């Protein structure tokens, strides 16, 4: 059952009839679609979750970690966590469960996918399928933060309480400035006029206090950007507000890139903070790979139970692929001096269940097919050398 489910989910959104036909073809038996439906119950869902937990907990063997990229700026961190979310469209029959957008003419059912990825160890840490109404602010406190973590999030997760929670856990964070955040002078405890200060100083690297009960100290960093980037930001902001123009103060602040962190200035200067936060786009690439190449949101009219089973099966595929990407990336680089593209890698896996099986078998010791899969990945799944933009691995190495 599980083998057929994985194979079918790699190609799309299988029905009970599709699964019954695949089982007959693979295992020389002829179950009815009703029998398949009965087997895909809560017990099977729990079974999937148990397997998923084991897959996500597997550590890459030490010999596969030889040559691991280890920038000095990350050596004091056990994990470098990136959290982000994306929205997927669901069958309208699930609207009452997951909510979405509704008006007098139509209803669109959506779910919000929350994911946390560990850049340091190259693995998916957590994954949740939430109602559309549960936004990033609501999900932020659910992240388990441990001592020695570095957490990279966008401004959608930013609250004073979250930044204080990181400091209490002896963990570090980097956020982008969020409109409406008030910063206080450490001596006077009076609000800082950030636009005026930036106009006067040009750039900043200073300690400020947050306007919360505990007056959480944070490091505020800012540097000017080019006119082209600032104008692009303003154009995007006006488009996203749908006719409600942002305030003049908000538009003026788009002339600067502003970060909030609790990393000491003695540990990382602005250039390093900027470079570290730039790695956050990694999870955005992963989301794109999931949705574009592994058909993550390709769903027909299904029940809530079918939805959970289909999405968790796809996550099982994704977790396995994500865990294997980093050691494969190192192996291809060592042998061919080429950088493996995550998007191309995911697309390669999505072409057939056979490709996924080959990649999984690659991790097995003394597998005779190891060289052939490395050769195929080196030929079809690497970055184009003529591109001038740094890829993820080059960005990572530049921080060393």
KOLBA-337027 format. One line per 10 residues: for each residue x, y, z of C-alpha. Coordinates in steps of 0.2 Angstrom, whole numbers, always signed. Each point is the difference from the previous one (the first is absolute). Example, Ala and Ser with C-alpha at 12.3 -4.5 7.8 and 13.67 -1.06 7.14 Angstrom:
! KOLBA-337027
+62:-22:+39  +6:+17:-3
***
This chain:
! KOLBA-337027
+0:+0:+0  +13:+13:+5  +11:-4:-15  -14:+3:-12  -6:+16:+10  +18:+7:-1  +2:-4:-19  -17:+8:-4  +2:+15:+11  +16:+4:-9
-10:+2:-16  -16:+9:+6  -15:-3:+10  -5:-18:-1  -18:-6:+3  -4:-16:+9  -3:-8:-17  +18:+6:-6  +7:-8:+16  -9:-16:-3
+6:-2:-18  +18:+4:+6  -1:-13:+13  -6:-13:-12  +14:+4:-12  +14:+0:+13  -5:-14:+11  -10:-12:-10  -16:+2:+10  -17:+8:-4
-7:+11:+14  -16:+9:-2  +1:+19:+1  -12:-2:+15  +13:-11:+9  +13:+13:-3  -11:+14:+7  -3:-10:+16  +19:-3:+2  +4:+19:-2
-7:+3:+18  +6:+9:+15  +11:-14:+5  +9:+1:-17  +2:+19:+2  +8:-3:+17  +11:-13:-8  +5:+13:-13  +4:+12:+14  +11:-12:+9
+10:-4:-16  +1:+19:-4  +7:+3:+18  +14:-13:-3  +5:+7:-17  +1:+17:+7  +10:-6:+15  +13:-9:-10  +17:+7:+1  +11:+1:-16
+15:-12:+3  +16:+7:+5  +9:-6:-15  -13:+9:-11  +4:+16:+10  +18:+1:-6  +3:+17:-8  -15:+7:+8  -1:+19:-2  +2:+8:+17
+1:+19:+0  +9:+6:+15  -14:+12:+4  -11:-15:+3  +12:-10:+11  -8:+5:+16  -17:-6:-6  -7:-17:+1  -15:+4:-12  -3:+14:-12
-19:+0:-2  -10:+9:-14  -18:+1:+3  -12:+4:-14  -18:-3:-6  -9:-2:-17  -18:-2:-5  -7:-14:-10  -17:-1:-8  -12:-14:+6
-16:-8:-7  -15:+12:+5  -8:-15:+9  +13:+3:+14  -4:+18:+3  -9:-2:+17  +16:-9:+6  +14:+11:-7  -9:+16:-4  +7:+12:-14
-8:+15:-9  -18:+1:-3  -12:+14:-8  -17:+1:-7  +5:-8:-16  +12:-14:+4  +10:-9:+14  +19:-5:-1  +6:-13:+12  +18:+2:+6
+12:-8:+12  +16:+8:+7  +15:-11:+1  +13:+4:+13  +17:-7:-2  +17:+2:+10  +16:-5:-8  +17:-2:+8  +13:+7:-12  +14:-6:+11
-4:-18:+0  -10:+0:-17  -16:-7:+6  -19:+4:+2  -3:+2:+19  -19:+2:+0  -15:+2:-11  -18:+4:+3  -16:+1:-10  -10:+14:+8
-17:+9:-4  +3:+16:-11  -6:+11:+14  +15:-5:+11  +13:+12:-5  +19:+2:+3  -2:+10:+16  -11:-14:+7  +12:-14:-5  +16:+9:+6
-1:-5:+19  -2:-18:-5  +18:-1:-6  +10:-10:+12  +16:+11:+3  +15:-8:+8  +16:+7:+8  +13:+3:-14  -13:+2:-14  +1:+14:-13
-18:+4:-7  -3:+9:-17  -18:+6:-3  -8:+14:-10  -10:+14:+8  -16:-10:+0  +6:-9:+16  +7:+15:+9  -6:+5:+17  +9:+7:+15
-6:-16:+10  +8:-11:-13  +17:+9:+0  +0:-1:+19  -4:-18:-1  +16:-3:-10  +10:+10:+13  -7:-10:+14  +5:-16:-9  +17:+6:-3
-3:-1:-19  +3:+13:-13  -11:+7:-13  +0:+12:-16  -16:+9:-5  -4:+13:-13  -7:+16:+7  -19:+0:+1  -11:+16:-3  -7:+6:+16
+14:-7:+11  +5:+13:+13  +18:+1:+6  +5:+9:+17  +16:+9:+4  +10:-11:+13  +3:+15:+11  -16:+11:-1  -12:-14:-4  -8:+12:-12
-5:-5:-18  +13:+2:-13  -4:+9:-16  +7:-13:-12  -2:+9:-17  +8:+16:+7  +14:-9:+8  +4:-10:-16  +0:+17:-10  +12:+7:+12
+12:-15:+2  -2:-9:-17  +2:-17:+8  -2:-7:+18  +6:-14:+11  -6:+3:+18  -9:-7:+14  -18:+5:+3  -14:-6:+11  -17:-7:-5
-16:+8:+6  -5:-15:+10  -2:-3:+19  +18:-7:+1  +8:+13:-11  +9:-14:-10  +17:+6:-6  +3:-3:-19  +13:+5:-12  -7:+11:-14
+10:+1:-16  -3:+10:-16  +8:+4:-16  -6:+10:-16  -4:-9:-16  +1:+5:-18  -14:+12:-7  -5:-14:-11  -3:-13:+14  -9:+14:+10
-12:+4:-14  -3:-18:-3  -5:-2:+18  -12:+15:-1  -8:-6:-15  -3:-18:+7  -6:+8:+16  -13:+10:-9  -5:-15:-10  -3:-11:+15
-10:+13:+9  -13:+0:-14  -3:+19:-2  +3:+4:+19  +17:+9:-2  +13:-3:+14  +4:+15:+11  +14:+12:-4  +10:-6:+14  -1:-19:-5
+5:+5:-18  +15:+10:+6  +6:-15:+10  +1:-10:-16  +16:+9:-4  +8:-11:+13  +2:-18:+4  -3:-2:+19  +3:-15:+10  -4:-5:+19
+11:-13:+8  +7:-5:+17  +17:-6:-7  +14:+11:+8  +9:+12:-11  +16:-9:+5  -6:-16:-8  -7:+7:-17  +0:+17:-9  -13:+6:-12
+7:-9:-15  -1:-17:+9  -17:+3:+6  -6:+5:-17  +9:-15:-8  -8:-12:+14  -17:+7:-3  +1:-2:-18  +1:-19:+2  -18:+1:+6
-6:-1:-19  +5:-18:+1  -16:-6:+7  -9:+11:-13  +9:-10:-13  -6:-16:+9  -18:+5:+0  +1:+4:-18  +8:-17:-3  -14:-9:+10
-14:+9:-10  +8:+0:-17  +9:-16:-2  -8:-12:+13  -18:+5:-3  -2:+4:+18  -17:+9:-2  -6:-11:-14  -16:-6:+8  -17:-5:-6
-17:+0:+10  +6:-10:+15  -6:-3:+18  +10:+8:+15  +7:-18:+4  +6:-2:-18  +7:+17:+0  +11:-3:+15  +6:-17:-7  +4:+7:-17
+9:+15:+7  +10:-10:+13  +5:-12:-13  +6:+14:-11  +9:+7:+16  +8:-17:+2  +7:+1:-17  +6:+18:+3  +8:-4:+16  +10:-14:-8
+5:+11:-14  +5:+14:+11  +10:-11:+11  +10:-7:-15  +2:+16:-9  +15:+7:+10  +11:-16:+0  -4:-2:-18  +5:+18:-3  +17:-3:+8
+2:-16:-9  -3:+8:-17  +11:+15:+4  +14:-11:+6  +0:-11:-16  -5:+13:-14  +3:+17:+8  -18:+5:-4  -14:+6:+12  -16:-9:+1
-15:+10:-2  -14:-3:+12  -14:+4:-13  +8:-11:-13  +2:-14:+12  -18:+1:+6  -6:+1:-18  +11:-16:-4  -8:-9:+14  -17:+5:-6
+2:-8:-17  -3:-17:+6  -1:-11:+16  +15:-9:-7  +11:+15:+1  -5:+2:+18  +4:-18:+4  +17:+2:-8  +4:+15:+11  -5:-9:+16
+10:-16:-5  +15:+12:-3  +1:+2:+19  +2:-19:+3  +18:-6:+3  +8:-9:-14  -14:+4:-12  +7:-4:-18  -11:+14:-7  +8:+14:+10
+11:+6:-14  -13:+0:-13  -12:+11:+10  +14:+12:+4  +4:+1:-18  -18:+3:-5  -2:+14:+13  +16:+8:-5  -6:+0:-18  -18:+5:+1
-3:+8:+18  +14:+13:+2  +1:+19:-1  +4:+8:-16  +18:+6:+1  -3:+15:-11  -12:+8:+14  +9:+14:+9  -12:-1:+15  +7:-10:+15
-9:-16:+3  -4:-6:+18  +16:-10:+3  +10:+15:-6  -9:+12:+11  +3:-13:+15  +18:-1:-4  +2:+19:-1  -4:+1:+18  +15:-10:+5
***
